[in-house]
Amino acid sequence: MNLNLTGNHVEITSAMRDYVTSKINKITRHFDHVIDVSVILSVEKHKQKAEANVHVKGKDIFVEADGENMYASIDSLIDKLDRQILKHKEKNLERRNQGSLKTQEFNQPE
């Protein structure tokens, strides 16, 4: 998994980088087919914003979150991203299971 972390109008400190990396590892525990993750942290007036674009096999998932604190924005971003990743994983499992059920229906002797 490649992690690209950039900052707009904010300096990325080593503590921020470590925090984002540890949170992103939570997502790879749930779904290990993550190819690439791009995280953008930005500051606009009094709003701290975090965006993530995750490339998984067959889909790109984009999530954004904002708040008054950068760490709270990152937490909110990871929660949203985790829900999207689990939703994508469940859809893939349903598709595989439905395909196997269809073949079982046709192969049953009467």
TIRO-2110 file (N, C-alpha, C; in Angstrom, 1 decimal):
// TIRO-2110
0.8, -1.2, 0.0, N, 1, A
0.0, 0.0, 0.0, CA, 1, A
0.9, 1.2, 0.0, C, 1, A
0.6, 2.1, -0.9, N, 2, A
1.3, 3.4, -1.0, CA, 2, A
0.5, 4.5, -0.3, C, 2, A
1.2, 5.3, 0.6, N, 3, A
0.5, 6.4, 1.3, CA, 3, A
1.1, 7.7, 0.8, C, 3, A
0.3, 8.6, 0.3, N, 4, A
0.7, 9.9, -0.1, CA, 4, A
0.1, 10.9, 0.8, C, 4, A
0.8, 11.7, 1.5, N, 5, A
0.3, 12.6, 2.5, CA, 5, A
0.8, 14.0, 2.1, C, 5, A
-0.2, 14.9, 1.8, N, 6, A
0.2, 16.3, 1.4, CA, 6, A
-0.6, 17.3, 2.3, C, 6, A
-0.1, 18.5, 2.4, N, 7, A
-0.7, 19.5, 3.2, CA, 7, A
-0.8, 20.8, 2.4, C, 7, A
-2.0, 21.4, 2.4, N, 8, A
-2.3, 22.7, 1.8, CA, 8, A
-2.4, 23.7, 2.9, C, 8, A
-1.5, 24.7, 2.9, N, 9, A
-1.5, 25.8, 3.9, CA, 9, A
-1.3, 25.2, 5.3, C, 9, A
-0.7, 24.0, 5.4, N, 10, A
-0.4, 23.5, 6.7, CA, 10, A
0.9, 22.6, 6.6, C, 10, A
1.8, 22.7, 7.6, N, 11, A
3.0, 21.9, 7.6, CA, 11, A
2.7, 20.5, 8.2, C, 11, A
3.0, 19.5, 7.5, N, 12, A
2.8, 18.1, 8.0, CA, 12, A
4.0, 17.8, 9.0, C, 12, A
3.6, 17.7, 10.2, N, 13, A
4.7, 17.3, 11.2, CA, 13, A
4.8, 15.8, 11.3, C, 13, A
5.8, 15.4, 11.9, N, 14, A
6.1, 13.9, 12.1, CA, 14, A
5.0, 13.3, 12.9, C, 14, A
4.4, 14.0, 13.9, N, 15, A
3.4, 13.5, 14.7, CA, 15, A
2.1, 13.3, 13.9, C, 15, A
1.8, 14.3, 13.0, N, 16, A
0.6, 14.1, 12.1, CA, 16, A
0.8, 13.0, 11.2, C, 16, A
2.0, 12.8, 10.6, N, 17, A
2.3, 11.7, 9.7, CA, 17, A
2.1, 10.4, 10.4, C, 17, A
2.6, 10.3, 11.6, N, 18, A
2.5, 9.0, 12.4, CA, 18, A
1.0, 8.7, 12.8, C, 18, A
0.3, 9.8, 13.1, N, 19, A
-1.1, 9.6, 13.5, CA, 19, A
-1.9, 9.1, 12.3, C, 19, A
-1.7, 9.8, 11.1, N, 20, A
-2.5, 9.3, 9.9, CA, 20, A
-2.1, 7.9, 9.5, C, 20, A
-0.8, 7.6, 9.6, N, 21, A
-0.3, 6.3, 9.2, CA, 21, A
-1.0, 5.2, 10.1, C, 21, A
-1.0, 5.5, 11.4, N, 22, A
-1.6, 4.5, 12.4, CA, 22, A
-3.1, 4.3, 12.1, C, 22, A
-3.8, 5.4, 11.8, N, 23, A
-5.2, 5.3, 11.5, CA, 23, A
-5.5, 4.6, 10.2, C, 23, A
-4.6, 4.8, 9.2, N, 24, A
-4.8, 4.1, 7.9, CA, 24, A
-4.6, 2.6, 8.0, C, 24, A
-3.7, 2.3, 8.9, N, 25, A
-3.5, 0.8, 9.2, CA, 25, A
-4.7, 0.1, 9.7, C, 25, A
-5.6, 0.9, 10.3, N, 26, A
-6.9, 0.3, 10.8, CA, 26, A
-7.7, -0.1, 9.6, C, 26, A
-7.6, 0.6, 8.5, N, 27, A
-8.4, 0.3, 7.3, CA, 27, A
-7.8, -0.9, 6.6, C, 27, A
-6.5, -1.0, 6.6, N, 28, A
-5.9, -2.2, 5.9, CA, 28, A
-6.2, -3.5, 6.7, C, 28, A
-6.5, -3.4, 8.0, N, 29, A
-6.8, -4.5, 8.8, CA, 29, A
-8.2, -5.1, 8.4, C, 29, A
-9.1, -4.2, 8.0, N, 30, A
-10.4, -4.6, 7.6, CA, 30, A
-10.5, -5.1, 6.1, C, 30, A
-9.7, -4.4, 5.3, N, 31, A
-9.7, -4.7, 3.8, CA, 31, A
-8.3, -4.6, 3.3, C, 31, A
-7.7, -5.8, 3.0, N, 32, A
-6.2, -5.8, 2.6, CA, 32, A
-5.9, -5.6, 1.2, C, 32, A
-6.9, -5.3, 0.3, N, 33, A
-6.7, -5.0, -1.1, CA, 33, A
-6.6, -3.6, -1.4, C, 33, A
-6.2, -2.8, -0.5, N, 34, A
-6.0, -1.3, -0.7, CA, 34, A
-4.7, -1.2, -1.5, C, 34, A
-4.7, -0.5, -2.7, N, 35, A
-3.6, -0.3, -3.5, CA, 35, A
-2.9, 1.0, -3.2, C, 35, A
-3.6, 2.1, -3.1, N, 36, A
-3.0, 3.4, -3.0, CA, 36, A
-3.9, 4.3, -2.1, C, 36, A
-3.3, 5.1, -1.2, N, 37, A
-4.1, 6.0, -0.4, CA, 37, A
-3.4, 7.4, -0.5, C, 37, A
-4.3, 8.4, -0.9, N, 38, A
-3.8, 9.8, -0.9, CA, 38, A
-4.6, 10.6, 0.1, C, 38, A
-3.9, 11.2, 1.0, N, 39, A
-4.5, 12.0, 2.0, CA, 39, A
-4.1, 13.5, 1.9, C, 39, A
-5.0, 14.4, 1.9, N, 40, A
-4.7, 15.8, 1.8, CA, 40, A
-5.3, 16.5, 3.0, C, 40, A
-4.4, 17.2, 3.8, N, 41, A
-4.8, 18.0, 4.9, CA, 41, A
-4.7, 19.4, 4.6, C, 41, A
-5.7, 20.2, 4.9, N, 42, A
-5.7, 21.6, 4.5, CA, 42, A
-6.4, 22.5, 5.6, C, 42, A
-6.0, 23.8, 5.5, N, 43, A
-6.6, 24.7, 6.5, CA, 43, A
-7.1, 25.9, 5.6, C, 43, A
-8.4, 26.2, 5.9, N, 44, A
-9.1, 27.3, 5.2, CA, 44, A
-9.8, 28.1, 6.3, C, 44, A
-9.3, 29.3, 6.5, N, 45, A
-9.7, 30.2, 7.6, CA, 45, A
-9.7, 29.4, 8.9, C, 45, A
-10.9, 29.1, 9.5, N, 46, A
-10.9, 28.4, 10.8, CA, 46, A
-11.4, 27.0, 10.6, C, 46, A
-11.4, 26.5, 9.4, N, 47, A
-11.8, 25.1, 9.2, CA, 47, A
-10.6, 24.2, 8.8, C, 47, A
-10.5, 23.2, 9.6, N, 48, A
-9.4, 22.2, 9.3, CA, 48, A
-10.1, 21.1, 8.5, C, 48, A
-9.5, 20.7, 7.3, N, 49, A
-10.1, 19.8, 6.4, CA, 49, A
-9.2, 18.7, 6.1, C, 49, A
-9.7, 17.4, 6.1, N, 50, A
-9.0, 16.3, 5.7, CA, 50, A
-9.7, 15.5, 4.6, C, 50, A
-9.0, 15.2, 3.5, N, 51, A
-9.6, 14.4, 2.4, CA, 51, A
-8.8, 13.2, 2.1, C, 51, A
-9.4, 12.2, 1.7, N, 52, A
-8.7, 10.9, 1.4, CA, 52, A
-9.3, 10.3, 0.1, C, 52, A
-8.4, 9.9, -0.8, N, 53, A
-8.8, 9.2, -2.0, CA, 53, A
-8.1, 7.8, -1.9, C, 53, A
-8.9, 6.7, -1.8, N, 54, A
-8.4, 5.4, -1.7, CA, 54, A
-8.7, 4.6, -3.0, C, 54, A
-7.6, 4.0, -3.5, N, 55, A
-7.7, 3.2, -4.7, CA, 55, A
-7.7, 1.8, -4.3, C, 55, A
-8.8, 1.1, -4.5, N, 56, A
-8.9, -0.4, -4.3, CA, 56, A
-9.2, -1.0, -5.7, C, 56, A
-9.1, -2.3, -5.7, N, 57, A
-9.3, -3.0, -6.9, CA, 57, A
-10.8, -2.8, -7.4, C, 57, A
-10.9, -2.1, -8.6, N, 58, A
-12.2, -1.9, -9.2, CA, 58, A
-12.9, -0.7, -8.7, C, 58, A
-12.4, 0.1, -7.8, N, 59, A
-13.1, 1.3, -7.4, CA, 59, A
-12.2, 2.3, -6.7, C, 59, A
-12.5, 3.6, -6.9, N, 60, A
-11.9, 4.7, -6.1, CA, 60, A
-12.8, 5.2, -5.1, C, 60, A
-12.4, 5.3, -3.9, N, 61, A
-13.3, 5.8, -2.8, CA, 61, A
-12.8, 7.2, -2.3, C, 61, A
-13.6, 8.2, -2.4, N, 62, A
-13.3, 9.5, -1.9, CA, 62, A
-14.1, 9.9, -0.7, C, 62, A
-13.4, 10.4, 0.3, N, 63, A
-14.1, 10.8, 1.6, CA, 63, A
-13.4, 12.1, 2.0, C, 63, A
-14.3, 13.0, 2.6, N, 64, A
-13.7, 14.3, 3.2, CA, 64, A
-14.4, 14.6, 4.5, C, 64, A
-13.7, 15.2, 5.4, N, 65, A
-14.2, 15.6, 6.7, CA, 65, A
-13.6, 16.9, 7.1, C, 65, A
-14.3, 17.7, 7.8, N, 66, A
-13.7, 19.0, 8.3, CA, 66, A
-14.2, 19.2, 9.8, C, 66, A
-13.4, 20.1, 10.4, N, 67, A
-13.7, 20.4, 11.8, CA, 67, A
-12.8, 21.5, 12.3, C, 67, A
-12.9, 21.8, 13.6, N, 68, A
-12.1, 22.9, 14.1, CA, 68, A
-10.7, 22.4, 14.5, C, 68, A
-10.5, 21.1, 14.6, N, 69, A
-9.2, 20.5, 15.1, CA, 69, A
-8.8, 19.5, 14.0, C, 69, A
-7.5, 19.5, 13.6, N, 70, A
-7.0, 18.7, 12.6, CA, 70, A
-7.1, 17.2, 13.0, C, 70, A
-6.8, 16.9, 14.2, N, 71, A
-6.8, 15.5, 14.7, CA, 71, A
-8.3, 15.0, 14.7, C, 71, A
-9.2, 15.8, 15.1, N, 72, A
-10.7, 15.4, 15.0, CA, 72, A
-11.1, 15.2, 13.6, C, 72, A
-10.6, 16.0, 12.7, N, 73, A
-11.0, 15.9, 11.3, CA, 73, A
-10.4, 14.6, 10.7, C, 73, A
-9.2, 14.2, 11.2, N, 74, A
-8.6, 12.9, 10.7, CA, 74, A
-9.4, 11.8, 11.3, C, 74, A
-9.8, 11.9, 12.6, N, 75, A
-10.6, 10.8, 13.2, CA, 75, A
-12.0, 10.6, 12.4, C, 75, A
-12.6, 11.7, 12.1, N, 76, A
-13.9, 11.7, 11.4, CA, 76, A
-13.7, 11.1, 10.0, C, 76, A
-12.6, 11.5, 9.4, N, 77, A
-12.3, 11.0, 8.0, CA, 77, A
-12.1, 9.5, 8.0, C, 77, A
-11.4, 9.0, 9.0, N, 78, A
-11.1, 7.5, 9.1, CA, 78, A
-12.4, 6.8, 9.4, C, 78, A
-13.2, 7.3, 10.2, N, 79, A
-14.5, 6.6, 10.5, CA, 79, A
-15.4, 6.5, 9.2, C, 79, A
-15.4, 7.6, 8.5, N, 80, A
-16.2, 7.6, 7.2, CA, 80, A
-15.6, 6.6, 6.2, C, 80, A
-14.3, 6.7, 6.1, N, 81, A
-13.5, 5.8, 5.2, CA, 81, A
-13.7, 4.4, 5.6, C, 81, A
-13.7, 4.1, 6.8, N, 82, A
-13.9, 2.7, 7.3, CA, 82, A
-15.2, 2.2, 6.9, C, 82, A
-16.3, 3.0, 7.1, N, 83, A
-17.6, 2.6, 6.7, CA, 83, A
-17.7, 2.3, 5.2, C, 83, A
-17.1, 3.2, 4.4, N, 84, A
-17.1, 3.0, 2.9, CA, 84, A
-16.4, 1.8, 2.5, C, 84, A
-15.2, 1.5, 3.1, N, 85, A
-14.4, 0.3, 2.8, CA, 85, A
-15.2, -1.0, 3.2, C, 85, A
-15.8, -1.0, 4.3, N, 86, A
-16.6, -2.2, 4.7, CA, 86, A
-17.8, -2.4, 3.8, C, 86, A
-18.4, -1.3, 3.4, N, 87, A
-19.6, -1.4, 2.5, CA, 87, A
-19.1, -2.0, 1.1, C, 87, A
-17.9, -1.5, 0.6, N, 88, A
-17.4, -2.1, -0.6, CA, 88, A
-17.0, -3.5, -0.5, C, 88, A
-16.5, -3.9, 0.7, N, 89, A
-16.1, -5.3, 0.9, CA, 89, A
-17.3, -6.2, 1.0, C, 89, A
-18.4, -5.7, 1.7, N, 90, A
-19.6, -6.5, 1.8, CA, 90, A
-20.3, -6.7, 0.4, C, 90, A
-20.2, -5.7, -0.4, N, 91, A
-20.8, -5.8, -1.8, CA, 91, A
-20.0, -6.8, -2.6, C, 91, A
-18.7, -6.8, -2.5, N, 92, A
-17.9, -7.8, -3.2, CA, 92, A
-18.2, -9.2, -2.7, C, 92, A
-18.4, -9.4, -1.4, N, 93, A
-18.7, -10.7, -0.8, CA, 93, A
-20.1, -11.2, -1.3, C, 93, A
-21.1, -10.3, -1.3, N, 94, A
-22.4, -10.6, -1.8, CA, 94, A
-22.4, -11.1, -3.3, C, 94, A
-21.6, -10.3, -4.1, N, 95, A
-21.5, -10.7, -5.5, CA, 95, A
-20.9, -12.1, -5.7, C, 95, A
-19.9, -12.4, -4.9, N, 96, A
-19.3, -13.7, -5.0, CA, 96, A
-20.2, -14.8, -4.5, C, 96, A
-20.9, -14.5, -3.4, N, 97, A
-21.8, -15.6, -2.9, CA, 97, A
-23.0, -15.8, -3.8, C, 97, A
-23.5, -14.7, -4.4, N, 98, A
-24.7, -14.9, -5.2, CA, 98, A
-24.3, -15.7, -6.5, C, 98, A
-23.1, -15.4, -7.0, N, 99, A
-22.6, -16.2, -8.1, CA, 99, A
-22.5, -17.7, -7.8, C, 99, A
-22.0, -18.0, -6.6, N, 100, A
-21.9, -19.4, -6.3, CA, 100, A
-23.2, -20.1, -6.0, C, 100, A
-24.2, -19.3, -5.5, N, 101, A
-25.5, -19.8, -5.3, CA, 101, A
-26.3, -20.1, -6.6, C, 101, A
-26.0, -19.2, -7.6, N, 102, A
-26.7, -19.5, -8.9, CA, 102, A
-26.2, -20.8, -9.5, C, 102, A
-24.9, -21.0, -9.4, N, 103, A
-24.3, -22.2, -10.0, CA, 103, A
-24.8, -23.4, -9.2, C, 103, A
-25.0, -23.3, -7.9, N, 104, A
-25.6, -24.4, -7.1, CA, 104, A
-27.0, -24.7, -7.5, C, 104, A
-27.8, -23.7, -7.8, N, 105, A
-29.2, -24.0, -8.2, CA, 105, A
-29.3, -24.7, -9.5, C, 105, A
-28.4, -24.4, -10.4, N, 106, A
-28.4, -25.1, -11.7, CA, 106, A
-27.9, -26.5, -11.6, C, 106, A
-27.0, -26.8, -10.7, N, 107, A
-26.4, -28.1, -10.6, CA, 107, A
-27.1, -29.1, -9.6, C, 107, A
-28.2, -28.7, -9.0, N, 108, A
-28.9, -29.6, -8.2, CA, 108, A
-29.8, -30.6, -9.0, C, 108, A
-29.6, -31.9, -8.6, N, 109, A
-30.4, -32.9, -9.3, CA, 109, A
-31.9, -32.9, -8.8, C, 109, A
-32.8, -33.2, -9.6, N, 110, A
-34.2, -33.2, -9.2, CA, 110, A
-34.7, -34.6, -9.1, C, 110, A
END
